[in-house]
Amino acid sequence: MKISLNKTIAALLAASTLSMAAQTASAAELNMWVMADTTQQQQDMKDLLAPYLAKNPSLRVNVTVLNWESAWNKITAAAASGQGPDILELGTTWVSAIASMGALEPLSDQQQNEVGGAKAFFPVLWGTTHRYNDSKIYALPWYLDARGAFYRTDVFKKAGINPKDAFTNWTSFKQAMQKINGMTVDGKKIAALGYPGKNDWNVVHNLAPWIWNAGGDFLSADKMHSAINSPESLQAITYYTSFAAEGLVPAAALEKDATQIESGFFNGQYAVIFSGPWVLRQLNTPKAKGGQMETLAAHNFGIAPYPAGLKGNQSYVSGSDLAIMKSSKNKAEAWKLLSYLTSHDAELTYSKMSSMLPPRLDAAYDPSLMANPNYAALVSVVKNGRHYPSIAAWGPLESVYLKNFGNMFDIVAGVKGKYSAQALKQALDGAAAEANDVLGETN
């Protein structure tokens, strides 16, 4: 009897040990790198992951928040060493470069189908998930940044201008800005248009829609050469800079960055700015929570697409994607988490946290968001959205263009010679030559 009891206890202990071992074996730990996309990223990620972790109690997710300024160096170092996280956030212009390093795990057709595939997302963002000459998908869209015009409805009304007419094309837009410039509104003069000069990291993004809408581009069709000095690109940049040259953009604005220009719109300095969804959120958020809801601008604004050039009215669209690193030891768990983060509910939640737009169509057009007419207006811009070419060399290319476009604003401001189309052409020729050197090294 005693022997039988001992055998029973031993059997129970063995079973318990096996059960604990099985639980330990089934437990998984994932490391994830994301950028500081929200005002409280660490807490927001905790809240975003909470529903998923509640259903997967054996899973642990360690989130590291990177600053955008230092993220590129850290991610490329991880890609080169193979010592990175399981899942990482990548700016949409970064996917091609990191994929070209062999650091990202391709997503199978089955995995893509599980999240709805290309048809579930805005095409412009799906195009960022792979290299332009590679059909393999390396990431999934997470959030979307779309740019449009934010304008003061009360100013346009006082000037007797129909906004729909004003934003029809380049000619009507220039005429509207000329009529509005210098008007007195709420006791002070308002400038027609505000945009930053060389001290802003958005310079390339700010110019892109105008270049595209003139029929210009950054690269040739075969992606082998720079096209920034084409007649179409010159026409666009001459038109864009003419607003500053003619005083429709105050000279002081050219010394500011995007945040300062947006602040100027909130404070009634400019009737029109071109910006993204974070401005919409600020205009809908009380000052007590860091927003601008109580301002005159917040009660009198609308959103419009870019005025059409000779070749269309495209908008600059970008955002972030999520990818699994090839070095991950937990690819199955990483995929499950990635599919959750790019689901309707998670993207809708993250959009409200980050102020960006969801790239999933079912989330972007969710009734809870579309109830806001200004949000609906901004989403409508995406159908004509365009992204930069998905090539590995885009990072260094953008740096070249950023520097040279900055030099052009010195020409506009009269710091470097006299402003003229010829002076701009020389600057663009210099930009193209430097860009071709970069392309020659990478092609």
N, C-alpha and C positions, 0 to 999 in steps of 0.2 A: 504494500500500500504506500509506504514511504517512498519506495523507488518510483512508483507510478506517479506520485505527486511531484517528485523532483523532475521527472521527465516532462510533466505538464508545464511546470514553471519554466523550464528550459525552453520548451517549445514556444511559450508565450513571449519570453524575452527575445528569442530569435525572430519571431514574427514582428515584434515591436521595432527591433533593430532594422529589419528589412523595410518596414514601413517608413521609418525615419530616413533611411538611405534613399528610398524612392522619392520622398518629398524633397530631399536635398538635391537629388538628380534632376527633378522636374523644375526646380527653382532656376530662374535666369536673371541676369543682371545686364542691363544695357546702358551704354554711355552715349549721350547725345550732346552735340554742340549746336547752339543756336545763337543768333545775333540779338543785340538789344533792340528789338523791334517795338516794344511797348515801354511805358513809363516805369513799370515794375515787372520786368521780364521773368525773374525767378519765381515770384508769386503767381504770375499769370500762367506760367508753364505748369506749376503745381496744380492750379485749378483746372487747366485744360486736360491734364493727364488723369485727374481724379476719377472720372467715370470709367475710364479704361482700366485703371489699376484696381478699382473696386471689383471688376469682373475677372481680374487676373492677379489675385492676392499673392501669388508666388513670384511675381515679377517685380524687379526693382529697376527704376530708371534714374540714372544720375545725369542731371542737366547742368552743363557748363555754359554760361553766357559770355559770348565774345563781343568786344567792341568792333564795330564795322571798320574802324581805322586800322586795327591790328589783325583782323580776322584772316585776311588774304595770306599774310606771311605764315601764320600758324597753320592754316589749312594746307598750304603747299608743302610745308615742312612735314606735316602728317602724311600727305600723299606720297612724298618721296621716301619716307622711312617706313611706311606701313604700320605706324603706331598710333593711328587715330581712333576716333570714336566709332560706334556701330552706325549711328545715324548722324548726318550733319546737314545744316542749312547752308545753301549756296545761293549767292546772288545769281540772278538769271544769266548774267554775262560771264559767270565763272564756270558753269557746268562743262562747257566744251574743253576748257583748259584742264580741269581736274580729270575729266574722262580721258583726255589724251595722254595723261600721265599713267593710265591704267589703274587708277585708284578707286574707281567706282564699280559697283556690282551692276551689271545689266539686268533689267527687269524683263522677265519672260512674257510671252504673249498671254499666258494664263494669269499672271499677276496683273498685267495691265487690264485684262478683262474683268478681274475681280473689283476694280475700282471704276469700271465704266469705260476705260480706254480713252482714246483721243476725243471721242464725241462727247465725253462728259465735261470737258474743259474748254475754255476759250482757246481757239486755234492759235492765237498769237502767243499764248503762254505755253501751250503744248510744244510749240516750235523751239522752246528754250531747253527742252528736256533731252536733247540729243544734238550732236554736231550736224551741220547742214549737209554734209556728205556721208553721214553714217545713220542708218535706219535704226540702230540699237537705241533703246530708251534707257537712260541712266538715272532719271529722277522723276519726281512728280511735282506739279505746281502746288504751292502752299498759300501764297497770297499775291495780290496783283496791285500794282501802282499804275494808275492811268492819269494822264495830265489833261486839263481842260482850262477854259477861261472862267475865272470868277469875276463877276462884274456887279457894280452897284446899280440896282434897278431904279432907285430914286433919282440918281444922277442922269441916267438915260432918259427917264421920263421928263425931267426938268429940261433936258436939252431937246426934247421932242424927237427922240431917236428910238425906233423900234429895234430892240436887240437882235431879233431874228434877221433883220435887214443888215444891221451893222456887222454881224459875223458871217455874212454870206460869202464874201471873198476879200482879197487883199485890198482892192480899191475901196470898197464900202467900209472896211475896217479903218483904213487910214483916214477917210473922210470923217468918220464918227469920232476918232481920236482928236482930230483937228478941231472939231466943233466943241468937244467937251473940255479940252485942255484949258486950264485957268478959270473954270467956272467957280463961283462961290457957293459952297454947300455947307450948311450948318455953321455959317459964320467964317469959314476959311476957304482959301483957294485949294482946288484939287487938281492934281496932275492927271492927265489922261491915262497913262500907262506906267506901270512900275516893273522893271526887271533888273536883276543884278548884273554886274560886270564880271571882271576876272577873279574877284575874291570869293567866288562861289564854286563849289565842287559840281554843281549842276550845269555848268556852262554848255557842255556837249549836249546834254538832255534838252536844255532850253532851245538850242538851235536846231536839233534834229527834225522836228515836225515841219519847220519852215523849209529846210533843205529838201526833205522828201516831197513836200507839196509843190515845190517848184520843178520836180522831176530829177533832182539831184540825189546823190547818195554818198556814202562814205567810202565804199569800195566798188570796184568794177564787178561785172556780173560773175566773172570766174573767181572772185575773191582773191585775186593775185596782185592787184594794184590799187592804189588810192585813187578815188574819184572826187576828192574834196575840192579840187581846183577846177572842176568842170564849169562851163558857162552857167548851167542851172544852179549849181551850188553857190556860185558867185552872185547870181541874181538874188537868191534867197537871203544871203548874208548882207548884201547891200540893202535890201528892203528892210530886214530886221534892224540893222544898225541905224537906218535912216530915222527911226523914231527918236533915238538919242541925239543924233546929229541935228534934228529939227526942233529939239526941246520938248518933244511930246513925252519923253522919259527924262526926268530931271537929272542933271549931271551928277548930283549927289548920290543918286541911286546906283550908279556904276561902281561906287566904292563899297557897296553893301553886299551881303550874302542873301540867300533865299529867305532865311528866317526873318531877317530885318525887313525885307520887302513885304513879306506876309504880315508882319506887325504893322507896316505902313498902311496896308489895305484895311486892317482892323481899325486903325486910328483915323481913317479918312484922308490919307495922303494921296492915294491912287484910286482911280475909278475902275481899273482893270488890272488883274495880274493873271499869270498862267501858272497853275500849281496843281497839287494832287489831293487825294482824299483826306489827308490829315487836316487840311484847311477846313473841309466840310465838318469834320468832327469838332474842331475848335469852335466853329460858329454855332454848333449845336450843344456846346458844353458850358455850364455856368462858370463864372469867374472863380467861384469858391472851389471849383474842381480844376482850375487851370485853364478854363476856356474863355470864350469871347461872346457868350450868348447875350450879354447885356448891351453890347455895342450897337451903334446905329447901323454898322455894316451887317451885323447878324440879322437885323430885321429888314434889310433891304439888299438882298443879293440874289443872283441867279448864276447858273452854270451853262456855258455854251461850248460847242466844239471849236477847234481852231478854224479860222477863216480859210476858205479854200484858195489854194494857189492854182496855177494852170494845170496841175496834175493831181488834184484831189485835196482832201482835208483830213489827212491822217494825223493821229496823235501818237505821242511817245508812250509806250507801255512797257513796264518791266515788273519786277517783283522778286520773289524768292522761291526756290525749289527745295525739296528734301530728297536726299539720296542715302543709299547704304554703301558703306565703304567695303571694298573687296576684302580688306583685312579683318572684317568682323568675324568673330567666332560664334556668333549667335544670329546668323542670317535669317533663320525661320522666324524667330521672335522679333527681329528687327523689321522684317517685312510686315508682320501683323500690326506692329505699332505704326509703321509708315502708312499702311492702308487706313488705320483709324484716323490718323492726323489729317489725312486728305479726304476724309468722308464729309458728307453734307453737314452733319451736326458740328464736327470739330472745326471745319473751315468757317462756318457761320459764327461760332463762338469766338474763334481767333480774330475774325474780321472786326468784331465789336471790341475786342481787346486792343488791337493794333491800329485801328482806323483805316486799314487797307481794305481792298475789295477781295472777295473770295474768287479764286479762279475757276472753281467748279460752277457750272451753269446753274444747277439746281439750288446752290447756296447763294450765288450772286443775284438770282431773281426771286429769292425767298420773299414772301409777302411782308415779313417783318421789317425788311430793309427797303423794299420797293414802295412802302407806304410814304416814305419821304421823297417828295418830288425832285428835290435837288440831288439826292442819291441816284434816283432813276435817271436823271439827266447825265450824271457822271458815268454811270454804267453804259449808257447809250453810246458814249464816246468810244468804248472798247471795240465796237464792231468795226471801226476804222483804225484800230490800234496797230502799231508796228513796233517791232523790236530790232535791235542791232543784229547783224549777221552772227550766227552761232559758230564762231571760229575760235580756235585755241589762242590766237594772238590778239584777241580783242582787248584784253587788259592793257598791255603796253601800247597798243594803238590808241586807245582812249586817252592815255596819259599824254601822248604826242599831240593829239587834237586839243586836249584841255589846255596845254601850255600855249599852243599857237593861237587858239581862239582868244586866250587871255591877252596875247600881244595885240590882237586886232582891237580889243577894247581900249588899249593904250592909244591906238591910232584914232579911234572915235573920240576919245577924250582930249586929243591934241597933244598927248605926252610924247608920242613917237611920230613926228612928222605931221603933215597935213592930211586930213581925212579926205579920201577919194576912192572911187571904185578901183582905180589902178593900184593904190596903196593896199587895198584889201586883197587884190589879185596877187600881188607879190607875197603877202603874208600867207595866202592859201597855197601858193606854189612852194613856199618853204615847208608848210605843213605836209603837203603831198610828198615832198622829197624825203622828209624824215619818216613818214609812214611807210614809204616804199622800202626804206632801209630795214625797218622792222619786219615787213613782210618778206623781204629777201632772206632774212635770217631764219624765219620760221617755215617758209614754204619748201 
